[in-house]
């Protein structure tokens, strides 16, 4: 099990950028597949991005953020990142990081992930 703590959320104007961080506890961070999800008020949780183990060469993005977001990881610092650029009001949501010890059959399925953080609020004003 890994403990996850998100940070970096806040209020930003449309067109702006934010960089979210997710600090993970435990020495085996590099063993986990990591993902970002978000949940807007009154809506279901949606997949945002995922990154595979160790060197993180395999990344996956939701169509809604592709080209505007970048997921990355620093295994030496046990930290996951999500750089979000050209944000739109539709990006307003609580953003969660998640960890999976095994490669998910579907990277976009929240049920494939074992551990979750508390979330960080992102608000994009128009």
One Martini backbone bead per residue (centre of mass of N, CA, C, O) as a GRO file, in nm:
protein
  126
    1UNK     BB    1   0.098   0.034   0.019
    2UNK     BB    2   0.018   0.378  -0.066
    3UNK     BB    3   0.071   0.712   0.008
    4UNK     BB    4  -0.128   0.999  -0.095
    5UNK     BB    5  -0.040   1.352  -0.191
    6UNK     BB    6  -0.186   1.632  -0.296
    7UNK     BB    7  -0.089   1.922  -0.503
    8UNK     BB    8  -0.145   2.254  -0.672
    9UNK     BB    9  -0.396   2.368  -0.649
   10UNK     BB   10  -0.653   2.608  -0.781
   11UNK     BB   11  -0.683   2.929  -0.915
   12UNK     BB   12  -0.764   2.980  -1.265
   13UNK     BB   13  -0.748   3.094  -1.568
   14UNK     BB   14  -0.825   3.076  -1.867
   15UNK     BB   15  -0.522   2.951  -2.019
   16UNK     BB   16  -0.382   2.841  -1.794
   17UNK     BB   17  -0.164   2.701  -1.536
   18UNK     BB   18  -0.081   2.377  -1.384
   19UNK     BB   19   0.090   2.194  -1.112
   20UNK     BB   20   0.071   1.878  -1.010
   21UNK     BB   21   0.111   1.687  -0.708
   22UNK     BB   22   0.236   1.353  -0.587
   23UNK     BB   23   0.297   1.218  -0.284
   24UNK     BB   24   0.485   0.928  -0.189
   25UNK     BB   25   0.498   0.660   0.002
   26UNK     BB   26   0.750   0.464   0.008
   27UNK     BB   27   0.997   0.250  -0.166
   28UNK     BB   28   0.785   0.150  -0.427
   29UNK     BB   29   0.699   0.361  -0.644
   30UNK     BB   30   0.825   0.236  -0.913
   31UNK     BB   31   0.606  -0.014  -0.906
   32UNK     BB   32   0.393   0.191  -1.001
   33UNK     BB   33   0.106   0.276  -1.138
   34UNK     BB   34   0.002   0.601  -1.247
   35UNK     BB   35  -0.273   0.833  -1.177
   36UNK     BB   36  -0.524   1.059  -1.309
   37UNK     BB   37  -0.810   1.213  -1.168
   38UNK     BB   38  -1.157   1.345  -1.198
   39UNK     BB   39  -1.414   1.550  -1.016
   40UNK     BB   40  -1.702   1.689  -1.076
   41UNK     BB   41  -1.975   1.834  -0.999
   42UNK     BB   42  -2.212   1.580  -1.038
   43UNK     BB   43  -1.989   1.377  -1.132
   44UNK     BB   44  -1.792   1.158  -1.251
   45UNK     BB   45  -1.515   0.993  -1.256
   46UNK     BB   46  -1.219   1.080  -1.443
   47UNK     BB   47  -0.991   1.032  -1.667
   48UNK     BB   48  -0.660   1.164  -1.753
   49UNK     BB   49  -0.387   0.996  -1.654
   50UNK     BB   50  -0.093   0.782  -1.729
   51UNK     BB   51   0.188   0.590  -1.581
   52UNK     BB   52   0.446   0.398  -1.583
   53UNK     BB   53   0.711   0.255  -1.482
   54UNK     BB   54   1.000   0.395  -1.387
   55UNK     BB   55   1.055   0.552  -1.684
   56UNK     BB   56   0.776   0.642  -1.808
   57UNK     BB   57   0.724   0.587  -2.132
   58UNK     BB   58   0.423   0.527  -2.064
   59UNK     BB   59   0.140   0.708  -2.184
   60UNK     BB   60  -0.191   0.835  -2.087
   61UNK     BB   61  -0.487   0.994  -2.237
   62UNK     BB   62  -0.734   1.191  -2.247
   63UNK     BB   63  -0.888   1.359  -2.492
   64UNK     BB   64  -0.949   1.624  -2.319
   65UNK     BB   65  -0.606   1.659  -2.260
   66UNK     BB   66  -0.471   1.622  -2.508
   67UNK     BB   67  -0.195   1.847  -2.553
   68UNK     BB   68  -0.231   1.993  -2.238
   69UNK     BB   69  -0.095   1.742  -2.094
   70UNK     BB   70   0.151   1.621  -1.840
   71UNK     BB   71   0.294   1.324  -1.741
   72UNK     BB   72   0.500   1.255  -1.448
   73UNK     BB   73   0.809   1.123  -1.290
   74UNK     BB   74   0.990   1.093  -0.963
   75UNK     BB   75   1.140   0.835  -0.811
   76UNK     BB   76   1.346   0.975  -0.618
   77UNK     BB   77   1.081   1.157  -0.499
   78UNK     BB   78   0.803   1.026  -0.500
   79UNK     BB   79   0.671   1.175  -0.771
   80UNK     BB   80   0.386   1.316  -0.917
   81UNK     BB   81   0.273   1.467  -1.229
   82UNK     BB   82   0.064   1.755  -1.358
   83UNK     BB   83   0.061   1.925  -1.652
   84UNK     BB   84  -0.146   2.218  -1.712
   85UNK     BB   85  -0.269   2.358  -2.010
   86UNK     BB   86  -0.499   2.546  -2.131
   87UNK     BB   87  -0.732   2.597  -1.950
   88UNK     BB   88  -1.063   2.508  -1.869
   89UNK     BB   89  -1.364   2.506  -1.708
   90UNK     BB   90  -1.385   2.187  -1.746
   91UNK     BB   91  -1.137   2.150  -1.528
   92UNK     BB   92  -1.321   2.161  -1.297
   93UNK     BB   93  -1.191   1.990  -1.007
   94UNK     BB   94  -1.108   1.704  -0.849
   95UNK     BB   95  -0.782   1.582  -0.799
   96UNK     BB   96  -0.648   1.250  -0.845
   97UNK     BB   97  -0.437   1.013  -0.724
   98UNK     BB   98  -0.307   0.688  -0.839
   99UNK     BB   99  -0.242   0.332  -0.760
  100UNK     BB  100  -0.074   0.050  -0.926
  101UNK     BB  101   0.085  -0.263  -0.904
  102UNK     BB  102  -0.065  -0.327  -1.164
  103UNK     BB  103  -0.138  -0.362  -1.479
  104UNK     BB  104  -0.385  -0.235  -1.632
  105UNK     BB  105  -0.633  -0.315  -1.851
  106UNK     BB  106  -0.748  -0.019  -1.773
  107UNK     BB  107  -0.627   0.295  -1.726
  108UNK     BB  108  -0.929   0.439  -1.702
  109UNK     BB  109  -0.994   0.256  -1.452
  110UNK     BB  110  -1.043   0.303  -1.123
  111UNK     BB  111  -1.067  -0.004  -1.028
  112UNK     BB  112  -0.747  -0.064  -1.093
  113UNK     BB  113  -0.694   0.096  -0.835
  114UNK     BB  114  -0.577   0.097  -0.495
  115UNK     BB  115  -0.475   0.397  -0.451
  116UNK     BB  116  -0.561   0.714  -0.283
  117UNK     BB  117  -0.613   1.033  -0.263
  118UNK     BB  118  -0.776   1.332  -0.150
  119UNK     BB  119  -0.719   1.576  -0.318
  120UNK     BB  120  -0.739   1.859  -0.555
  121UNK     BB  121  -0.838   2.176  -0.626
  122UNK     BB  122  -0.974   2.290  -0.942
  123UNK     BB  123  -1.014   2.627  -1.073
  124UNK     BB  124  -1.175   2.759  -1.368
  125UNK     BB  125  -1.196   3.063  -1.506
  126UNK     BB  126  -1.367   3.271  -1.756
   0.00000   0.00000   0.00000
